[in-house]
């Protein structure tokens, strides 16, 4: 049996918070191994990166999600009782419910709403002067996803809901006031959506058929029971929140267009080039840092022992920057996706494996579609300037949000 490299410190939680996205990758490089063990939150933890590790990690016979995700993540980002922490038939039922919403027609409808809202906002951005792109995108996507999902959202509440959704996204790795804001935001959001679910079930707010609100409010489990109101709220937020979180990727795409101006012309009117550009943004820039699971039953892999119940972390960011998968991974090169035949375990910014049977993000196709539309809007629908500003990324922060001062100035419609 091979000896698994191990951190020498009694606990690496603070080191993880300091290193952020590079925590696992830096140690893998240090130990010359894509696997090592440490302690996180005082619990023994195995850390992995790379394609073989992803294939292993998404084997549902060997790993389970129940009990793997830290409570602070459940209390802010995902919600307690959501699909991310389920296994077996319960997970399959809940995942099928969510996947039924992600039809090509529904994705196209969401994209059309997004384009319409983007074009409608250009005059306001033009009149406002410099705008902070990330904040504008958060409000825009909040309006769009609620309209698409069938969730009523008065104009007066858009800012508050967008702020709460952002707070939930950023809270898991935060301490102190930022984490507390995330906790409060989660509670407010669940109360809001639980009320919407209840009114829909009572017929006070009929939801259009096929919308996320209708599907989740009306869903019955294997026993024929409606989801508890709070759980239904958690799952509807698991549709709304990830769509709003696409604002991170869109802001990163805008940053990439600024840093690599030759691609502005290459993507115009070229769907293939736009696809390559968007996939490289997803690979290159940080999104989810890692995924967690627990060993379902003891087994050995590549000479290493995985004891039952052990927490395992898969480095998503590190796998997307692994040099054996991605030559010169620290360079932004969209052309690497030209003709590339990938699989479910190499490009994994939103998880790996199968969308239906596994824990890969149900909204990944929505993410790609919205990013492509955003790139088109940024390069053909409007013109703008990028003032001199600090555009450095901080990979120590999780999530590594786009530069908070990423501003666009002199916005005007395209000629």
C-alpha positions as CSV (number, residue, x, y, z in Angstrom):
1,X,0.0,0.0,0.0
2,X,1.4,3.4,-1.0
3,X,1.9,6.1,1.6
4,X,-0.4,9.0,1.0
5,X,1.4,12.4,1.4
6,X,0.1,14.3,4.3
7,X,0.1,17.9,5.6
8,X,2.1,18.2,8.8
9,X,0.0,20.8,10.4
10,X,-2.7,19.7,12.9
11,X,-5.4,21.4,10.9
12,X,-5.4,23.2,7.5
13,X,-8.6,25.2,7.7
14,X,-6.9,28.5,8.0
15,X,-4.4,27.6,5.3
16,X,-7.3,26.8,3.0
17,X,-9.0,30.1,3.7
18,X,-5.6,31.9,3.1
19,X,-4.7,30.0,-0.1
20,X,-8.2,29.9,-1.6
21,X,-8.4,28.3,-5.0
22,X,-4.8,27.3,-5.0
23,X,-4.8,25.4,-1.7
24,X,-5.1,21.8,-3.1
25,X,-3.0,22.5,-6.3
26,X,-0.1,24.1,-4.4
27,X,0.2,21.1,-2.0
28,X,-0.2,18.6,-4.9
29,X,2.8,20.4,-6.6
30,X,4.7,20.4,-3.3
31,X,4.2,16.6,-2.8
32,X,4.5,15.6,-6.4
33,X,1.2,13.9,-6.1
34,X,-2.4,14.5,-7.2
35,X,-3.6,13.1,-3.8
36,X,-2.8,14.0,-0.2
37,X,-4.4,14.0,3.2
38,X,-4.9,16.8,5.7
39,X,-7.4,17.9,8.3
40,X,-10.2,20.5,7.5
41,X,-12.4,21.7,10.3
42,X,-10.5,19.2,12.5
43,X,-11.8,16.3,10.3
44,X,-9.4,14.0,8.3
45,X,-9.8,14.9,4.6
46,X,-8.4,13.5,1.4
47,X,-7.8,16.0,-1.4
48,X,-7.6,15.1,-5.1
49,X,-7.2,16.7,-8.5
50,X,-7.0,15.6,-12.1
51,X,-9.1,13.7,-14.5
52,X,-8.6,10.2,-13.0
53,X,-9.6,11.7,-9.6
54,X,-12.7,13.2,-11.1
55,X,-13.7,9.8,-12.6
56,X,-13.3,8.3,-9.1
57,X,-15.0,11.1,-7.3
58,X,-18.2,10.9,-9.4
59,X,-18.6,7.1,-8.8
60,X,-21.8,7.0,-6.8
61,X,-21.0,3.4,-5.7
62,X,-18.0,4.7,-3.8
63,X,-19.0,8.1,-2.7
64,X,-22.1,9.8,-1.1
65,X,-23.0,13.5,-0.7
66,X,-25.0,13.1,2.5
67,X,-23.0,14.6,5.4
68,X,-20.2,15.8,3.1
69,X,-20.9,19.5,2.8
70,X,-20.0,21.7,5.7
71,X,-23.0,23.0,7.6
72,X,-22.0,26.6,6.9
73,X,-22.3,25.9,3.2
74,X,-25.7,24.4,3.6
75,X,-26.9,27.3,5.7
76,X,-25.9,29.9,3.1
77,X,-25.2,28.7,-0.4
78,X,-27.2,25.5,-1.1
79,X,-29.8,25.4,1.6
80,X,-30.4,22.4,4.0
81,X,-32.2,19.5,2.4
82,X,-31.4,20.5,-1.2
83,X,-30.5,18.2,-4.1
84,X,-26.7,18.7,-3.6
85,X,-26.8,16.7,-0.3
86,X,-28.9,13.8,-1.4
87,X,-28.1,10.3,-2.6
88,X,-29.7,7.3,-4.2
89,X,-33.3,7.3,-5.3
90,X,-34.1,10.5,-3.5
91,X,-31.4,12.3,-5.4
92,X,-32.5,10.7,-8.7
93,X,-36.1,11.9,-8.1
94,X,-35.1,15.5,-7.2
95,X,-32.5,15.8,-9.9
96,X,-35.0,14.6,-12.5
97,X,-37.4,17.3,-11.3
98,X,-34.8,19.9,-11.9
99,X,-33.6,18.5,-15.2
100,X,-37.2,18.6,-16.5
101,X,-37.0,22.4,-16.3
102,X,-33.8,22.5,-18.5
103,X,-35.4,21.8,-21.8
104,X,-33.9,23.3,-25.0
105,X,-37.1,25.4,-25.4
106,X,-36.9,26.7,-21.8
107,X,-33.2,27.5,-22.2
108,X,-33.9,29.4,-25.4
109,X,-36.8,31.3,-23.7
110,X,-34.5,32.4,-20.8
111,X,-31.9,33.5,-23.3
112,X,-34.4,35.6,-25.3
113,X,-35.5,37.3,-22.1
114,X,-31.9,38.0,-21.2
115,X,-31.2,39.5,-24.6
116,X,-34.3,41.7,-24.4
117,X,-33.5,42.9,-20.9
118,X,-29.9,43.6,-21.9
119,X,-30.9,45.8,-24.9
120,X,-33.5,47.5,-22.8
121,X,-30.9,48.5,-20.2
122,X,-28.5,50.1,-22.6
123,X,-30.2,53.6,-22.6
124,X,-30.2,53.6,-18.8
125,X,-26.5,52.6,-18.7
126,X,-25.8,55.3,-21.3
127,X,-27.5,57.9,-19.1
128,X,-25.9,56.7,-15.9
129,X,-22.3,57.2,-16.9
130,X,-19.8,54.6,-15.6
131,X,-21.6,51.5,-14.3
132,X,-20.3,48.6,-12.2
133,X,-20.8,45.6,-14.5
134,X,-21.1,43.0,-11.8
135,X,-23.8,44.8,-9.9
136,X,-25.8,45.6,-13.1
137,X,-25.6,42.0,-14.2
138,X,-26.9,40.8,-10.8
139,X,-30.0,43.0,-11.0
140,X,-30.5,42.1,-14.7
141,X,-30.3,38.4,-14.1
142,X,-32.5,38.5,-11.0
143,X,-35.3,40.2,-13.0
144,X,-34.8,37.8,-15.9
145,X,-34.7,34.5,-14.0
146,X,-37.7,35.4,-11.9
147,X,-39.7,36.2,-14.9
148,X,-38.6,33.0,-16.6
149,X,-39.3,30.9,-13.5
150,X,-42.7,32.3,-13.0
151,X,-41.8,34.0,-9.7
152,X,-43.5,37.4,-9.2
153,X,-40.9,40.1,-8.5
154,X,-42.1,43.7,-8.1
155,X,-39.6,46.3,-9.5
156,X,-39.3,47.7,-6.0
157,X,-37.9,44.4,-4.7
158,X,-35.3,43.7,-7.4
159,X,-32.4,45.3,-5.7
160,X,-33.1,43.6,-2.3
161,X,-33.4,40.2,-3.9
162,X,-30.3,40.6,-6.0
163,X,-28.3,41.7,-2.9
164,X,-29.5,38.6,-1.0
165,X,-28.7,36.2,-3.8
166,X,-25.2,37.7,-4.0
167,X,-24.8,37.5,-0.2
168,X,-25.7,33.8,-0.2
169,X,-23.1,33.1,-3.0
170,X,-20.3,34.8,-1.2
171,X,-20.9,33.7,2.4
172,X,-19.7,30.1,2.8
173,X,-15.9,30.9,2.9
174,X,-16.4,34.2,4.7
175,X,-16.1,34.8,8.4
176,X,-17.7,37.5,10.6
177,X,-20.2,40.0,9.2
178,X,-20.0,38.8,5.6
179,X,-20.9,35.3,6.7
180,X,-23.7,36.6,8.9
181,X,-25.1,38.6,6.1
182,X,-25.2,35.4,4.0
183,X,-27.1,33.6,6.8
184,X,-29.7,36.4,7.1
185,X,-30.0,36.5,3.3
186,X,-30.7,32.8,3.1
187,X,-33.4,33.1,5.7
188,X,-35.1,36.0,4.0
189,X,-34.9,34.3,0.6
190,X,-36.4,31.0,1.9
191,X,-39.2,32.9,3.6
192,X,-39.9,34.8,0.4
193,X,-39.9,31.8,-1.9
194,X,-41.8,29.6,0.6
195,X,-44.5,32.2,0.5
196,X,-44.6,32.1,-3.3
197,X,-44.8,28.3,-3.2
198,X,-47.7,28.4,-0.7
199,X,-49.7,31.0,-2.7
200,X,-49.1,29.0,-5.9
201,X,-50.4,25.8,-4.2
202,X,-53.4,27.6,-2.9
203,X,-54.2,29.0,-6.4
204,X,-53.6,32.6,-5.4
205,X,-50.7,32.9,-7.8
206,X,-51.1,30.3,-10.6
207,X,-47.8,29.5,-12.2
208,X,-47.5,29.0,-16.0
209,X,-47.1,25.3,-16.8
210,X,-43.5,24.1,-17.2
211,X,-42.0,27.0,-15.3
212,X,-39.6,26.3,-12.4
213,X,-42.2,27.5,-10.0
214,X,-44.9,25.3,-11.3
215,X,-42.7,22.2,-11.6
216,X,-41.3,22.5,-8.1
217,X,-44.5,23.6,-6.4
218,X,-46.5,20.7,-7.9
219,X,-43.8,18.0,-7.7
220,X,-44.6,14.8,-5.8
221,X,-42.0,12.4,-4.5
222,X,-42.1,8.6,-4.8
223,X,-44.6,8.5,-2.0
224,X,-46.9,10.9,-3.8
225,X,-46.2,13.7,-1.3
226,X,-45.6,17.3,-2.2
227,X,-42.2,18.6,-1.1
228,X,-42.3,20.4,2.2
229,X,-42.7,24.1,1.6
230,X,-39.2,24.9,2.9
231,X,-37.6,22.2,0.8
232,X,-39.5,23.4,-2.2
233,X,-38.2,26.9,-1.5
234,X,-34.6,25.6,-1.3
235,X,-34.9,23.8,-4.7
236,X,-36.5,26.8,-6.4
237,X,-33.6,29.0,-5.0
238,X,-31.3,26.3,-6.5
239,X,-32.7,27.4,-9.8
240,X,-32.7,31.2,-9.2
241,X,-29.4,31.5,-7.4
242,X,-27.2,29.7,-9.9
243,X,-28.6,31.7,-12.8
244,X,-27.8,35.0,-11.0
245,X,-24.3,33.6,-10.3
246,X,-23.7,33.5,-14.0
247,X,-23.0,37.2,-13.6
248,X,-19.5,36.2,-12.3
249,X,-18.7,34.3,-15.6
250,X,-20.1,37.2,-17.7
251,X,-18.0,39.7,-15.9
252,X,-15.0,37.4,-16.4
253,X,-15.9,37.2,-20.1
254,X,-15.9,41.0,-20.2
255,X,-12.5,41.1,-18.5
256,X,-11.1,38.5,-21.0
257,X,-12.4,40.6,-23.9
258,X,-10.5,43.6,-22.4
259,X,-7.3,41.6,-21.7
260,X,-7.4,39.8,-25.1
261,X,-8.8,42.4,-27.5
262,X,-8.1,40.4,-30.6
263,X,-10.9,38.0,-29.6
264,X,-13.5,40.9,-29.8
265,X,-13.3,40.7,-33.6
266,X,-12.9,36.9,-33.7
267,X,-16.2,36.2,-31.9
268,X,-18.4,38.6,-33.8
269,X,-20.8,36.6,-35.9
270,X,-18.8,33.4,-35.3
271,X,-20.6,30.9,-33.1
272,X,-17.7,28.5,-33.1
273,X,-15.2,31.1,-32.0
274,X,-17.7,32.3,-29.3
275,X,-18.1,28.8,-28.0
276,X,-14.3,28.4,-27.8
277,X,-14.0,31.7,-26.0
278,X,-16.8,30.9,-23.5
279,X,-15.4,27.5,-22.7
280,X,-11.9,29.0,-22.1
281,X,-13.4,31.6,-19.7
282,X,-15.1,28.7,-17.8
283,X,-11.8,26.8,-17.7
284,X,-9.4,29.7,-16.9
285,X,-11.3,31.8,-14.4
286,X,-12.3,30.6,-10.9
287,X,-15.9,29.6,-10.1
288,X,-16.5,26.7,-7.7
289,X,-13.2,25.9,-6.0
290,X,-13.9,22.3,-5.0
291,X,-16.6,19.7,-4.4
292,X,-17.1,17.5,-1.3
293,X,-18.2,13.9,-0.8
294,X,-17.8,11.1,1.8
295,X,-16.6,7.6,1.2
296,X,-19.6,5.3,1.1
297,X,-17.6,2.1,1.9
298,X,-13.9,1.5,2.3
299,X,-11.9,0.8,-0.9
300,X,-8.4,1.1,-2.3
301,X,-7.4,3.2,-5.3
302,X,-4.0,3.6,-7.0
303,X,-2.5,2.0,-3.9
304,X,-4.2,4.4,-1.5
305,X,-6.8,3.5,1.1
306,X,-10.1,5.4,1.4
307,X,-11.7,4.5,4.7
308,X,-15.5,4.6,5.1
309,X,-16.9,8.0,6.1
310,X,-13.7,9.9,5.1
311,X,-14.4,13.3,3.6
312,X,-12.9,13.8,0.1
313,X,-12.4,17.1,-1.7
314,X,-12.1,17.2,-5.5
315,X,-10.2,20.3,-6.7
316,X,-12.3,21.7,-9.6
317,X,-10.2,24.7,-10.2
318,X,-7.0,22.6,-10.0
319,X,-8.3,20.0,-12.5
320,X,-9.2,22.8,-14.9
321,X,-5.6,24.0,-14.6
322,X,-3.9,20.6,-14.6
323,X,-0.9,20.6,-17.0
324,X,-1.5,17.1,-18.2
325,X,-5.0,18.1,-19.3
326,X,-4.3,21.6,-20.4
327,X,-0.9,22.6,-21.8
328,X,0.2,26.0,-20.5
329,X,-2.8,26.1,-18.2
330,X,-2.1,29.6,-16.9
331,X,-2.4,31.1,-20.4
332,X,-5.8,32.2,-21.7
333,X,-6.0,30.4,-25.1
334,X,-9.6,29.8,-26.4
335,X,-8.2,28.1,-29.5
336,X,-7.3,25.1,-27.3
337,X,-11.0,24.2,-27.7
338,X,-11.0,24.1,-31.5
339,X,-12.0,20.6,-32.4
340,X,-11.5,19.4,-28.8
341,X,-13.4,16.3,-27.9
342,X,-13.7,16.5,-24.2
343,X,-15.6,14.3,-21.8
344,X,-17.5,14.6,-18.5
345,X,-14.3,14.6,-16.4
346,X,-11.8,17.0,-17.8
347,X,-13.6,20.4,-18.0
348,X,-15.4,20.5,-14.7
349,X,-16.0,24.1,-13.5
350,X,-19.5,23.2,-12.5
351,X,-18.8,19.6,-11.5
352,X,-18.2,16.4,-13.5
353,X,-19.9,13.2,-14.4
354,X,-23.5,12.8,-15.8
355,X,-26.0,15.6,-15.5
356,X,-28.9,13.2,-14.9
357,X,-27.5,10.5,-12.6
358,X,-24.8,12.5,-10.9
359,X,-24.2,15.8,-9.1
360,X,-23.1,17.9,-12.1
361,X,-24.8,21.3,-12.2
362,X,-28.3,21.0,-13.8
363,X,-27.9,24.6,-15.1
364,X,-24.6,24.2,-16.9
365,X,-26.3,24.5,-20.4
366,X,-28.0,27.7,-19.2
367,X,-24.6,29.0,-18.1
368,X,-23.0,28.4,-21.5
369,X,-26.0,29.9,-23.4
370,X,-26.1,33.1,-21.3
371,X,-22.4,33.5,-21.5
372,X,-22.5,33.2,-25.3
373,X,-25.3,35.7,-25.5
374,X,-23.4,38.1,-23.2
375,X,-20.3,37.9,-25.3
376,X,-22.4,38.8,-28.4
377,X,-24.0,41.7,-26.6
378,X,-20.7,43.0,-25.4
379,X,-19.2,42.9,-28.9
380,X,-22.0,43.6,-31.2
381,X,-25.0,45.1,-29.4
382,X,-23.3,48.0,-27.6
383,X,-20.0,49.9,-27.4
384,X,-18.2,51.0,-24.3
385,X,-14.9,52.0,-22.8
386,X,-13.0,50.4,-19.9
387,X,-11.4,53.1,-17.7
388,X,-8.0,52.6,-16.2
389,X,-8.7,50.5,-13.0
390,X,-7.4,47.7,-10.9
391,X,-8.4,44.5,-12.7
392,X,-6.3,42.0,-10.7
393,X,-8.0,38.8,-9.5
394,X,-7.7,37.6,-6.0
395,X,-7.6,33.8,-6.0
396,X,-7.3,33.8,-2.2
397,X,-10.9,34.8,-1.9
398,X,-13.6,32.2,-2.4
399,X,-15.6,32.9,-4.5
400,X,-13.1,34.9,-6.4
401,X,-15.5,37.6,-7.6
402,X,-14.6,39.7,-10.6
403,X,-12.8,42.9,-9.6
404,X,-15.4,45.0,-7.7
405,X,-14.4,48.1,-9.6
406,X,-14.8,46.6,-13.1
407,X,-16.6,49.5,-14.6
408,X,-17.7,50.3,-18.1
409,X,-17.9,53.9,-19.3
410,X,-19.3,55.7,-22.3
411,X,-21.8,53.0,-23.0
412,X,-23.8,53.5,-26.2
413,X,-25.7,51.3,-28.7
414,X,-23.7,49.8,-31.5
415,X,-23.8,51.7,-34.8
